[in-house]
Amino acid sequence: MRPAYPDGGARRGVWAFATLPVPAAAVFVWRDSWWPLVLFVLWTAMAAAYYAVSLRRESRSRSARMLENARSSALRTLSHHRHDWMNDLQILYGYIRLNKPDKAAQIVDRIRERMENDGRVSQLGNTELSNFLLSFRTVCDHMRLDVKVAEGVSLERVTADPAKLSACLIGLINAARFRAVTPSAGENVLSLYLHATDDGLRAEFAYEGQWVSGKSLAEEAAGLLNGLGQLKETEGTEAAAGTCWRMLVLFPTSFPAVE
């Protein structure tokens, strides 16, 4: 779907104002006449109107692109979930045909656990973070993200500004995503476990796969946390191949003091 309006509307509006020296010059040349001043006022009004229309068109175009991107992301996410469902249903059907009820029950339990976990992800208290986690597979094909959320986890219970905490978690995930390289064998897996404790929200990261060596992840994580969270534990090795590390981050409960 193409945008309803072309890009650069605001730039064209600015160019409309750039033509104002023409009527201004007429006012200067024919200073004793009344019509150059009228022309200048009308020209300015038309340039302002054109600039406002251009801004409105560009805003509509941007909104149309954002809506189309959201629709495409939703369709890709739905397609991935449909693929997972089909795989589970085929395995379940096979166990039923082989008369293995125990194995079939395990598949049903796995489906139920996945649905419950996806429900907890969708209720994290920040739509940007939930959408990012649920649609991660649509934007990254060289690293798998396994997310597990404990019961009752909500960013709104941890901080008065869930958007900042959400941006921090997304930044930490992307730090691993941008370092991971397409593996020659196996796959790269980043696991994230979110659970609430008495002192705040704990985020446990674990990565296995291939890696681009460079700046220590602990150093990068400390910069991303920027006082919002605390890096409690790190362990493992960071090399170009066979990277394996774990990281524990605590986001302490923080709300403004009530006077």
N, C-alpha and C positions, 0 to 999 in steps of 0.2 A: 504494500500500500504506500503510495507516494503522498508526501505532505500536501495538504489542501492549498498551501500557499508557499511560494518560493522563499528561500532563505535570503537574508540580507535586507529585510524590510526596513529595519532601523537605519542601516547605512544609506539607503535611498532617501529616507526622510532627512537625514543629515545633509545630503547633497541638495535637497530642496532649500534648506536654509543657506547653503553655500551660494545660491543664486541671488541672494538679497543685495549684493553689491550692485546688481544691474539697476533695480529701481532707485537705490540710494544714489547712484551716479546721476540718474535722471533728475532727482531732487536737487543735486548740486549744480548741474548744468543749467536747468531751467528753474532757478530758485525764485524767480518772480512769478511763476505760473502756479496755479492751484492743482492742476491735474497730476503732476509728478508725485505730490504728497499723497493724493488719493490712491494713485497706483501703488505707491510704497506700502500703504496700509493694507490694501487688498492683497497685494503680493505676500506680505507677511502673514496675513490671516490664512491664505491658501497654503503656504508652506507649513504653518503650524497644523492645519487640518490634515495635510498629507502625511506629516510626521506622525500624528496620532493614529491615523489609519494604518500606516506602515507598522507601528508598534503593535497594534491590535492583531494585524495579520501574522506578524512574526510570533506573537504569543500563541495564537491558534495553531500555527504550524508546529511550534515546540510541543504544545499539549498533544497534538495528534501523533507526533513521533513517540512521545513518552507513553501514550496509551497503546500504540502499536507494539512497542517494545515490551510493555507489561503483558499484553495478550500473547505475544510470541513466547515469552518466558513461561507463562502459565501453561501454554499448550505443550512446551517441551517438558516441563515438570510432570504434567499429566501423562505424557507419553512414557516417561521413565517409570512412573509408578505403575502404569498399565503393564509395562514389560515385566516388572517384578511380580505383579499379581498373576500374570499368565504363567510365569515360571513356577510359582508356588502352587497354582491350581493344577498344572500338569503333573508335578510331583505328587500332590495330594491324590489326584485321580489314579496315578500309577499304583500308589500304595493301596487304594481302595480296590483296584482290580486284582492286586496280588493278595488281597485279604490280609493286610497287615494293619490292623486298627491302631496299634501302639505307635507305629511310625506315622500314620495319618494324624493321630492326635498331636504328635510333636509339631507337625507342619501347621496345624490349626493354632497351637499355642504360639508358634513363631509369628504367624500373621497377627494374632491378637496383640502380642507384645509390641510389634512394629506399629500397629494402629494406635495403641495407647501412647507410645513414645512420640509419634508424630503429633498427637493431640497435645501433649505437654510442650512440644516445641512451638506449636502454634499459639500457646498461651503464655509465652515468656514475658509478655508485657511490652514488647516492642515489635511492631510489624516489620520494620526493616530487617531486624535480626532474624525473625522467624522466616521471612521470605528468603533471606540469604541462605539459611541453613537448609531449608526444604528444597530449594532450587539449585543448590551448589553444583550438582552433577551437570546441569545445563550450561555452566560457564567454565567448568574445568574437567578436562578429559585425561589428565595425566596424574591425578591424585584423587583417591577416594576419601571422602569425609564421613566418618562414622560418629554420629552424635547420639549421646544418651543423656536424657534429662530426668532427674529424680522428681518424685511427686512433690508438688507445692512450690516449685522454683518459679519465681517471678522477679524481674528486674525492679519492678515498682516497690517491692518489699525490701530492696537493698539500698536504693538511692533515690533521691528526689529528681534526678536527671537521668532516666533510663537511656536516653539517646546517646549520652557520652559513654556509658558502660557498653552499650551495643556497638558503638563505633570502635571501642577498644578491643572487644572480642573479635569483631570482623577483621581488624588490623592484625591481630595475632594469627588468625587463620590464614590471612593473605600472606603474612610473612613466611609461613611454611609453604604455601601454594606457589609463590614466586621463586622459591629456592628449589623446589622439587623439579627434577628432570624426568623425561620419559624413560622408564626403566627398560633395560635390555632383557630382563626376565622378571616375572612376578609383577607386583604392582606397588605403588606408593600408597600408604594408608596413614591418614591422620585421624586419631581418635580423640574425641572431646567428651568429657563427662562433667556435667554441671550439677552440683548439689548444694543445698543450703545447710549451713551450720549456725551455731549460736553467734559466731563472730562475723557472719556475712555469707557471701557466695564464693564457693570454691570451683575453680575451673582446672581440670586435670587434662593436660595434653600429652599425647604419646604419638610418636612418629616412627615409622619403619619404611625404609625405601632408599632411593638414591637422591643425592643432594648436591647442590652447587656449593662448594666450600667458599668461605669468605668471612665476613664479620660474624662474630659469635651471636647466636640467636638470643642468648641471655642479655647481651648488650642491647640488641634491637628491641627485645621485649621490654626492657627497663625504660627505653625511650618512649615506647608506645603507651606504657602504663601511665607515665607522667603524673605520678602521685595518686592516681585513681585506684590502683591496685598494688599489691605487694608480691614480688617474686619470692616465693617461699623455698622452692626446691628445684634444682635442675640436675640431671644426670644423663650420662650417655656420651657418645662420640659424634662429632660432626665432621664427616669426610665426604669426598665426592662419590663414594660408593659404600653401600652397606651402612648407611647412617641409621642410628637408633638412639632416640633420646626421649626423656620424659621431663615435663615441666608442670609445676603446681603454682597456680596464681590465686591469691586471695583478694577478693574485693570486699573490704570491710563495710558493714552497714553504716551509711552516712546520711543523716537527715539534718536540716537546719534546726538549731536549738530553739525550743519554744520559750518565749519570754513570758 
